[in-house]
Amino acid sequence: TGIAASVLVGLFLERMHTAGEFKSLKDIGMEGCMQMGIAEGVVGAEDVHFASDGVAFISSDDKHYWREHSFVNMSVRVPHAKQNGAIFIFDPSKEAKSVRRLQLDAGYASVLGTADFHPHGISPLPRLGHPQQQKNLKTTLLYAVNHRRDADAVEIFEVDRAGGRMRARESVRSPLFRNLNDVVAVEGGGFYTTNFLFHLPLSHPASVIEVLGYGPQFGLGGNVLYCDRQGDWTCSVVASGYNLPNGVDVSADGKQVYVVEVFNNRLLVFELGAGGGRHEPLRLVRMVPLGAACDNV
């Protein structure tokens, strides 16, 4: 038992070293920067994305319960949370810099089927730099990975920025959702999302291999999904067998998909399949070394 524990600790430390956890970093060009959002309640900020007009959306959740219950999957941790998370907005173009919390509408729980709201990756629609997304879209939508006690889901909201509110439109759930991390919405209303891990942490023997970052060598690993509404919501695995796939994004023309592969320290660049359909398997065309484990993209 002692030898096995020592081997696991050694593998874990080796993986942390590969990921760059022991690198020395220094701040560069921080002059003129200011800390914001603390007074407004921003804590545990996870993701930031810009809407088409340059306003930033920020996902926030006090993840103390992640640290205290780190060996169970995200949805199992939720009952230990002290409060729900939130979405904030920030307009960098305004002279008076401030962060504002978006309030959930009173009926959100009945639409989503839960009162839990613990946002992780988010994606506004339309987004900055994606002009084609603005066609036939009369309102701002926000897609958010939500860790809820019954299972992970992608929630879709209509955003009333003037009124400072979010109205729940629908909840997307699928048996393919395991441990969701990030989401990116695309033209037409579909989205890509990443399963950071496939097996639930420590509830399956293979999970230890994945957590240590050796999943792909054993035919395991996280994956990338594409979901859209075809009557009902339909999700497909479009890339699989990767080493903790995390952040996901798409190119401005929608033809390339970018995924951060954490423990291999690289950015994966995919193109749509030969038929051009988003439910087809993606084609890996490039791997960009990053020098350390990265998160969002």
C-alpha positions in Angstrom: 0.0 0.0 0.0 2.8 2.4 0.9 4.6 1.7 -2.4 1.5 2.2 -4.4 0.8 5.5 -2.6 4.4 6.7 -3.2 4.0 5.9 -6.9 0.8 7.8 -7.2 2.3 10.8 -5.4 5.3 10.7 -7.7 3.1 10.5 -10.8 1.1 13.4 -9.5 4.1 15.6 -8.8 5.6 14.7 -12.2 2.3 15.8 -13.9 2.2 19.1 -11.9 5.8 19.8 -13.0 4.9 19.1 -16.6 1.9 21.4 -16.3 4.1 24.3 -15.1 2.8 24.4 -11.5 6.3 25.0 -10.1 7.3 27.8 -12.5 8.3 31.2 -11.2 6.1 34.0 -12.6 6.3 37.8 -12.4 3.9 40.6 -13.2 4.6 42.5 -16.3 2.9 45.7 -17.4 0.5 46.0 -14.5 0.9 49.7 -14.1 -2.5 51.5 -14.2 -4.5 48.3 -13.5 -7.1 48.4 -10.8 -8.8 45.6 -8.8 -12.5 45.6 -9.3 -15.6 43.6 -8.4 -14.9 42.6 -4.8 -17.4 45.1 -3.3 -20.0 44.0 -5.9 -19.6 40.3 -4.9 -17.4 38.9 -7.6 -15.6 35.8 -6.1 -14.1 32.8 -7.8 -14.3 34.4 -11.2 -14.0 31.5 -13.8 -14.7 32.8 -17.3 -14.9 36.1 -19.1 -16.3 36.6 -22.6 -17.3 39.8 -24.5 -20.6 40.4 -26.2 -20.8 41.9 -29.7 -20.7 45.5 -28.3 -17.7 44.9 -26.1 -19.4 44.4 -22.8 -17.8 41.6 -20.7 -19.7 38.8 -19.1 -18.1 37.3 -16.0 -19.0 34.0 -14.3 -18.5 33.9 -10.6 -18.9 31.2 -8.0 -17.4 30.8 -4.5 -15.7 27.5 -5.0 -14.7 26.8 -1.4 -16.7 23.6 -1.7 -14.5 22.4 -4.6 -11.5 22.6 -2.3 -13.2 20.8 0.6 -14.7 18.1 -1.5 -12.1 17.8 -4.3 -12.4 14.1 -4.9 -16.0 13.9 -6.0 -17.5 15.2 -9.3 -18.7 18.7 -9.6 -22.4 18.1 -9.2 -21.9 16.0 -6.0 -20.1 19.0 -4.5 -23.0 21.4 -5.0 -25.0 20.7 -1.8 -21.9 21.8 0.1 -22.0 25.3 -1.5 -23.0 28.2 0.9 -24.7 30.2 -1.9 -25.4 30.3 -5.6 -23.0 31.8 -8.1 -23.8 34.7 -10.4 -23.1 36.4 -13.7 -21.7 40.0 -13.7 -21.2 42.4 -16.6 -18.5 45.1 -17.1 -18.4 47.8 -19.8 -14.7 48.8 -20.3 -15.8 51.7 -22.6 -17.5 53.6 -19.8 -15.5 56.3 -18.0 -17.0 55.3 -14.6 -15.7 51.7 -14.3 -18.0 49.4 -12.4 -19.1 45.8 -12.3 -22.8 45.0 -12.2 -24.5 41.8 -11.1 -27.3 40.3 -13.3 -30.2 39.2 -11.2 -31.9 35.9 -12.1 -35.6 36.2 -12.8 -38.0 35.0 -10.1 -39.1 32.0 -12.2 -35.7 30.6 -13.2 -35.9 27.5 -11.0 -39.2 26.3 -12.6 -37.6 26.7 -16.1 -34.3 25.1 -15.3 -35.8 22.4 -13.0 -33.4 23.4 -10.1 -32.6 26.4 -7.9 -28.9 25.6 -8.2 -26.8 28.0 -10.2 -23.1 27.5 -10.2 -21.8 28.8 -13.5 -18.5 27.7 -15.0 -17.8 28.3 -18.7 -20.0 30.9 -20.3 -20.6 32.2 -23.9 -22.7 35.2 -24.9 -24.5 35.2 -28.3 -23.7 37.3 -30.4 -20.1 37.7 -29.4 -17.4 40.2 -30.2 -15.6 39.4 -33.4 -18.4 37.2 -34.7 -20.5 39.5 -37.0 -22.4 36.6 -38.6 -24.0 35.7 -35.2 -25.9 39.0 -35.1 -28.1 38.1 -38.1 -31.7 37.5 -37.0 -30.8 37.7 -33.3 -32.8 40.4 -31.6 -31.6 39.8 -28.0 -28.5 38.8 -26.2 -28.4 35.2 -25.1 -26.0 33.7 -22.5 -25.0 30.1 -22.4 -23.7 28.9 -19.1 -22.3 25.5 -17.9 -24.1 25.0 -14.6 -23.0 22.5 -11.9 -26.2 21.4 -10.3 -26.8 18.7 -7.8 -28.7 16.5 -10.2 -26.2 16.7 -13.1 -24.2 19.2 -15.1 -26.2 21.2 -17.7 -25.9 24.0 -20.1 -28.5 26.7 -19.3 -29.6 29.3 -21.8 -30.7 32.8 -20.7 -32.1 35.9 -22.3 -30.2 38.9 -21.0 -31.8 42.3 -20.2 -28.7 44.4 -19.6 -30.7 47.6 -19.2 -32.7 46.1 -16.5 -29.8 44.1 -15.1 -31.7 40.7 -15.3 -31.4 37.3 -16.9 -34.5 35.3 -17.8 -34.1 31.5 -18.0 -35.1 30.3 -21.5 -34.2 26.6 -21.3 -32.0 23.9 -19.8 -30.0 21.5 -22.0 -29.2 18.2 -20.4 -27.7 15.0 -21.9 -26.4 11.6 -20.8 -23.2 12.7 -22.6 -22.7 15.5 -20.0 -20.2 14.1 -17.5 -17.9 16.8 -16.1 -18.6 19.9 -18.2 -16.1 22.7 -18.2 -16.5 25.3 -21.0 -19.1 26.1 -23.6 -19.1 28.2 -26.8 -22.3 29.2 -28.7 -22.3 29.3 -32.5 -24.5 30.8 -35.2 -27.9 29.1 -35.3 -28.1 28.5 -31.5 -26.1 25.3 -31.1 -23.0 25.0 -28.9 -19.8 23.1 -28.3 -18.9 22.0 -24.7 -16.1 20.1 -23.1 -16.1 17.2 -20.8 -13.0 17.9 -18.7 -13.0 14.3 -17.4 -15.2 11.5 -18.6 -15.2 9.3 -15.6 -16.5 10.8 -12.3 -13.5 11.5 -10.0 -12.8 8.5 -7.8 -16.2 6.8 -8.5 -14.5 4.7 -11.2 -11.0 3.1 -11.3 -10.3 4.8 -14.6 -10.8 8.2 -13.0 -7.5 8.0 -11.2 -5.7 7.6 -14.6 -7.6 10.6 -16.0 -6.9 12.8 -13.0 -3.2 12.0 -13.3 -3.3 13.0 -17.0 -2.6 9.6 -18.5 -6.1 8.9 -19.9 -5.3 9.0 -23.6 -2.5 6.4 -23.2 -5.1 4.0 -21.9 -7.9 4.8 -24.4 -9.6 7.2 -21.9 -9.8 10.9 -21.6 -12.2 13.9 -22.0 -14.1 14.8 -25.0 -15.7 17.6 -27.0 -19.5 17.6 -27.7 -21.7 19.5 -30.2 -25.3 20.1 -29.3 -28.2 21.7 -31.2 -31.9 21.6 -31.4 -33.4 19.3 -33.9 -36.9 19.2 -32.5 -35.4 18.1 -29.2 -31.8 18.9 -28.2 -29.3 16.4 -29.8 -25.7 16.1 -28.7 -22.8 14.2 -30.4 -19.2 13.4 -29.4 -17.1 15.2 -32.1 -13.6 14.7 -30.6 -12.5 12.3 -27.8 -9.5 10.8 -26.0 -7.9 14.1 -25.0 -6.0 15.0 -21.9 -8.3 17.2 -19.8 -9.9 19.3 -22.6 -10.8 22.6 -21.0 -11.5 25.9 -22.8 -13.3 25.8 -26.2 -13.9 28.5 -28.8 -14.6 28.8 -32.5 -13.0 31.0 -35.2 -14.8 34.1 -36.5 -16.0 32.2 -39.6 -17.2 29.2 -37.5 -15.1 26.8 -39.5 -12.4 26.0 -36.9 -12.8 24.9 -33.3 -10.1 25.6 -30.6 -9.7 23.4 -27.5 -7.1 23.8 -24.7 -5.7 20.4 -23.7 -4.5 21.1 -20.2 -2.0 18.4 -19.3 -0.5 18.2 -22.7 0.1 22.0 -22.5 -1.2 22.7 -26.0 -4.0 24.3 -28.0 -5.8 21.9 -30.4 -7.0 23.3 -33.7 -9.8 21.4 -35.4 -11.7 21.9 -38.6 -15.2 20.7 -39.4 -15.5 17.2 -41.0 -15.5 16.6 -44.7 -19.2 17.1 -45.0 -19.2 20.3 -43.1 -21.8 19.2 -40.6 -21.2 20.1 -36.9 -22.3 16.7 -35.7 -19.6 15.1 -37.7 -16.2 14.2 -36.0 -13.8 17.1 -36.0 -10.5 16.9 -37.9 -7.4 17.8 -35.9 -5.2 20.0 -38.1 -2.8 21.6 -35.8 -1.4 21.4 -32.2 0.1 24.6 -30.8 2.5 24.1 -27.8 1.8 26.6 -25.0 4.6 25.8 -22.6 2.4 25.3 -19.6 -1.1 24.0 -18.7 -3.6 26.7 -19.7 -7.3 27.0 -19.0 -9.7 29.1 -21.0 -9.3 30.3 -24.6 
